Amino acid sequence: MYDIKRAGRKNGPVIQQKKNGEIEYLTFPMLDATGLVKDLFSTRLGGVSKGIYSSLNLGFGRGDADSNVLENYKRVGQVLGTSPENMVRSSQTHTTNIKVVTNADRGKGIVRPNDENDIDGLITKEKGLVLVTSYADCVPLYFVDPVNEVIGLAHSGWRGTANSMGERMVEQMQTHFGSRPEDIVAAIGPSICQECYEVSEDVAEVFLSLELKQQEALHILKKSGIYEGLSGS
């Protein structure tokens, strides 16, 4: 059993650990509460893979038998009430490229080849279609628009974060489906923590530059009087 740190909320936990058969996974009550989506973040427990891949390995092309990986996806599908044929798995390269997924994409990346690379974000309005993204230490971003019944899932590493992956996802949901930012319910999934992640100087400089730009923008807003108007609204 994993030791999960949960952030406190007045209305309950941000993230919960659950078990279904042998599968152990994490889920977000705030997303579940929309009534629109079933969500999960897998752990390594509950699959059939052996050795260094033990046990719920969901990565093809890593040296594990494809039959094991497919069986692991089937088990995850059982938790969600679906099958791998209804899943679409992204092919990630730390971009902010986002794909609108349709019924024609069902099974891509799992039971049939994925014909699009360099995709780190997926959005869809199709019923019964499961979005799948993969993570090592990067940040999962979940989006649900319960008004327009649109969902999104994004992989955001340091490059994606620096290039505003979350903002790009909201923009694409607006552009393609008319979503309004104030209607979107969003969640940040498990990722590496600050204490465990050491960055090189060039990466640190990227974020220091972004912080300076934000401070300059805030200074301009305050000087113009716009900031006070926004904060008092």
C-alpha positions in Angstrom: 0.0 0.0 0.0 1.3 3.4 -0.9 1.6 6.2 1.6 -0.4 9.0 -0.1 -0.2 12.6 1.1 -3.5 14.3 0.7 -4.1 18.0 0.7 -6.9 19.0 3.0 -10.2 20.6 1.8 -13.3 21.7 3.6 -15.4 19.4 1.5 -13.1 16.4 1.6 -9.8 15.1 0.2 -8.4 16.3 -3.1 -7.3 12.8 -4.0 -8.3 9.4 -2.7 -6.7 6.0 -3.0 -9.0 3.1 -4.0 -8.8 -0.6 -4.8 -10.8 -2.6 -7.4 -9.9 -6.3 -7.4 -6.1 -6.3 -7.6 -5.9 -2.8 -9.1 -4.9 0.1 -6.8 -5.4 3.6 -8.1 -6.0 7.2 -7.2 -9.0 9.3 -8.1 -10.2 12.8 -7.7 -13.5 13.4 -5.8 -14.0 16.9 -7.3 -13.9 15.4 -10.8 -16.2 12.5 -9.8 -18.7 15.0 -8.4 -19.3 16.5 -11.8 -21.1 13.2 -12.8 -19.6 13.5 -16.2 -16.3 11.5 -16.0 -14.7 8.5 -14.5 -11.0 9.3 -13.7 -8.0 7.5 -12.3 -4.3 7.7 -11.9 -2.8 4.2 -11.8 -0.2 2.9 -9.4 2.1 0.0 -10.2 -0.1 -2.5 -8.4 -2.6 -4.9 -9.8 -1.2 -6.1 -13.2 0.4 -9.2 -14.7 3.9 -7.9 -15.6 6.9 -9.5 -13.9 10.4 -8.5 -12.8 11.4 -4.9 -13.3 8.0 -4.3 -15.0 6.0 -5.5 -12.0 3.2 -5.3 -12.0 0.8 -2.8 -13.7 3.1 -1.7 -16.5 1.2 0.3 -19.1 4.2 1.1 -21.4 4.6 -0.6 -24.7 8.0 -0.8 -26.3 9.9 -0.9 -23.0 10.9 -4.6 -23.1 7.8 -6.0 -21.4 5.6 -8.5 -23.4 2.9 -6.6 -25.4 0.4 -9.3 -24.2 1.1 -8.3 -20.6 0.7 -4.6 -21.2 -2.5 -5.2 -23.1 -3.9 -7.3 -20.2 -2.9 -4.5 -17.8 -5.0 -2.1 -19.9 -7.9 -4.5 -19.9 -7.7 -4.5 -16.1 -7.7 -0.7 -15.9 -10.6 -0.8 -18.4 -12.6 -3.0 -16.1 -12.3 -0.4 -13.3 -13.6 2.3 -15.7 -16.3 0.0 -17.2 -14.7 -0.1 -20.7 -12.1 -1.8 -22.8 -8.8 -0.9 -24.5 -10.7 -0.5 -27.8 -12.2 2.7 -26.4 -9.0 4.2 -25.2 -6.7 6.7 -27.0 -3.1 7.0 -25.8 -1.0 10.1 -26.5 2.5 10.1 -28.0 4.2 12.6 -25.8 7.4 14.7 -26.5 7.1 17.5 -24.0 5.2 19.9 -26.3 2.1 21.9 -25.8 0.4 20.3 -28.9 -3.2 19.3 -28.3 -5.4 16.9 -30.2 -9.1 16.9 -30.4 -10.0 13.2 -30.1 -12.9 11.7 -32.0 -14.5 8.3 -32.4 -12.2 7.6 -35.3 -9.3 7.6 -32.9 -10.6 4.8 -30.6 -7.9 2.3 -29.8 -5.0 4.3 -31.1 -1.8 3.8 -29.2 -3.0 0.6 -27.5 -4.8 -1.8 -29.8 -3.7 -0.1 -33.0 -0.8 2.2 -34.0 -0.9 5.9 -33.1 -0.5 7.8 -36.4 0.2 11.1 -34.7 3.3 12.0 -32.6 4.2 15.0 -30.5 0.9 15.2 -28.8 0.9 16.0 -25.0 -2.7 17.1 -24.6 -6.0 15.4 -25.5 -9.5 16.8 -25.4 -12.8 15.2 -26.4 -16.6 15.5 -26.3 -17.2 11.9 -27.4 -19.1 9.7 -25.0 -17.4 6.5 -23.8 -14.0 7.5 -25.1 -11.1 7.2 -22.6 -8.1 9.6 -22.7 -4.8 8.0 -21.7 -1.5 9.9 -21.0 1.7 8.6 -19.3 4.0 10.1 -16.6 7.3 9.5 -14.9 7.8 12.6 -12.7 5.9 15.1 -14.9 2.5 16.7 -14.0 -0.9 15.3 -15.0 -3.5 17.9 -15.7 -7.2 16.9 -15.7 -10.0 19.1 -17.1 -13.8 18.7 -17.0 -16.3 21.1 -18.5 -19.6 19.8 -17.1 -21.7 22.4 -19.0 -20.5 21.5 -22.5 -19.6 18.0 -21.5 -16.0 18.2 -22.6 -13.0 16.5 -20.9 -9.2 17.0 -21.3 -6.1 15.4 -20.1 -2.5 16.8 -20.5 1.1 15.8 -19.8 3.0 18.8 -18.4 6.7 18.5 -17.7 8.9 21.5 -17.0 8.8 22.5 -20.7 5.0 22.2 -20.9 4.7 24.1 -17.6 7.0 26.9 -18.9 5.0 27.1 -22.1 1.6 27.3 -20.2 0.2 23.9 -21.0 -2.8 24.4 -18.7 -3.6 27.6 -20.4 -3.3 26.1 -23.8 -5.7 23.3 -22.8 -8.3 25.8 -21.7 -7.9 27.8 -24.9 -8.4 24.7 -27.0 -11.5 23.7 -25.0 -12.8 27.3 -25.6 -12.0 27.2 -29.3 -13.4 23.8 -30.2 -16.3 23.4 -27.8 -17.1 26.8 -26.4 -16.0 26.0 -22.9 -15.8 28.9 -20.4 -12.8 28.9 -18.0 -15.2 29.6 -15.0 -17.1 26.4 -15.8 -14.0 24.1 -16.0 -13.2 21.8 -13.1 -9.4 21.1 -13.1 -7.2 18.8 -11.0 -3.4 18.4 -10.7 -2.3 14.7 -10.5 0.6 13.2 -8.6 4.1 14.2 -9.7 7.6 14.5 -8.3 8.0 16.9 -5.4 10.3 19.9 -5.0 12.5 18.0 -2.5 13.2 15.2 -4.9 13.7 17.2 -8.1 17.0 18.9 -8.9 17.2 21.1 -11.9 20.1 22.5 -13.9 20.9 26.2 -14.1 19.4 26.6 -17.6 16.0 25.2 -16.4 16.0 27.4 -13.3 16.8 30.4 -15.5 13.7 29.7 -17.7 11.4 29.9 -14.6 13.2 32.9 -13.1 12.7 34.7 -16.4 8.9 33.8 -16.4 8.7 35.1 -12.8 10.3 38.4 -13.7 7.8 38.8 -16.6 4.9 38.1 -14.3 6.2 40.7 -11.8 6.6 43.3 -14.6 3.1 42.6 -15.8 1.7 42.9 -12.3 3.6 46.2 -11.8 2.1 47.6 -15.0 -1.4 46.6 -13.9 -0.9 48.2 -10.5 0.5 51.4 -11.9 -2.5 51.7 -14.3 -5.0 51.0 -11.5 -6.4 48.0 -13.3 -5.1 45.6 -10.7 -7.0 47.3 -7.9 -10.2 47.1 -10.0 -9.8 43.4 -10.6 -9.0 42.6 -7.0 -12.0 44.5 -5.7 -14.5 42.9 -8.1 
